[in-house]
């Protein structure tokens, strides 16, 4: 049972009656693990992290969000396509092409 796994902390938001019948998807010793509850919902659980690790994680994600905003803005400028009319694959493919042969505009 997943609850017996010391690397997996069950989220507080999960009702007690859903702690049974978990299927562990990833039991590697990595920080994040995924499990499926008895209703088939994916549940991500994390190990406890110290405050400096948490602050660094937040800082990195803020930088990623800023970079992502710039990437999407550049995509809109060059393609004139709105994100709501674009797939993630199309954005990633366009971005990759920019690393090889950038649009001059």
C-alpha positions in Angstrom: 0.0 0.0 0.0 1.2 3.5 -0.9 0.6 4.8 2.6 3.4 2.5 3.8 5.9 4.0 1.4 8.1 6.4 3.4 8.9 8.3 0.2 5.3 9.2 -0.4 3.3 11.6 1.8 -0.4 11.5 1.2 -1.9 15.0 0.7 -3.9 16.4 3.6 -6.7 17.2 1.2 -7.3 13.5 0.5 -10.2 12.1 2.6 -9.3 9.2 4.9 -11.5 6.8 3.0 -9.5 7.3 -0.1 -6.2 6.1 1.5 -7.0 2.5 0.6 -6.7 1.0 -2.8 -3.9 3.3 -4.1 -1.8 2.2 -7.0 1.8 3.5 -7.0 2.8 4.7 -10.4 6.3 5.7 -9.7 8.1 4.3 -6.7 11.5 5.7 -7.5 13.3 7.7 -4.8 12.7 11.0 -6.7 11.1 14.0 -5.0 7.7 13.7 -6.7 5.7 10.5 -6.9 2.4 9.8 -8.5 -0.3 7.6 -7.2 -3.9 6.8 -8.3 -6.6 6.9 -5.7 -9.5 4.5 -5.7 -11.5 6.8 -8.0 -8.7 6.8 -10.6 -7.6 10.3 -9.9 -3.9 11.1 -10.1 -2.4 12.3 -6.8 1.0 13.8 -6.6 2.8 13.8 -3.3 6.0 15.4 -2.3 8.7 14.8 0.3 9.2 17.6 2.9 11.7 20.2 1.8 13.7 22.7 3.8 12.9 26.4 3.5 16.0 27.3 1.5 15.2 24.5 -1.0 11.6 25.7 -1.2 12.7 29.4 -1.7 15.0 28.3 -4.5 12.3 26.2 -6.1 9.9 29.2 -6.0 12.6 31.5 -7.5 13.3 29.1 -10.3 9.6 28.8 -11.2 9.2 32.6 -11.1 12.1 32.8 -13.6 10.5 30.1 -15.7 7.2 31.9 -15.8 8.9 35.1 -16.9 10.8 33.3 -19.6 7.6 31.5 -20.7 5.8 34.9 -20.9 8.6 36.2 -23.1 8.5 33.1 -25.3 4.7 33.3 -25.8 4.9 37.1 -26.6 7.7 36.4 -29.1 5.5 33.6 -30.7 2.5 35.9 -31.0 4.7 38.7 -32.6 6.3 36.4 -35.1 3.3 34.2 -36.0 0.3 36.4 -35.2 -1.3 33.4 -33.6 -3.0 33.5 -30.2 -2.2 30.9 -27.6 -5.8 29.9 -27.5 -5.5 28.9 -31.2 -2.2 27.1 -30.8 -1.1 23.7 -29.5 1.7 23.3 -27.0 3.4 21.1 -29.6 3.2 24.0 -32.2 4.7 26.4 -29.7 7.5 24.1 -28.8 8.3 23.2 -32.4 8.3 26.9 -33.4 10.6 27.7 -30.4 13.0 24.9 -31.3 13.2 26.2 -34.9 14.1 29.6 -33.5 17.2 28.1 -31.9 18.4 26.9 -35.3 17.2 29.6 -37.8 15.5 32.5 -36.1 12.8 34.6 -37.7 14.5 38.0 -38.6 11.3 40.0 -37.9 
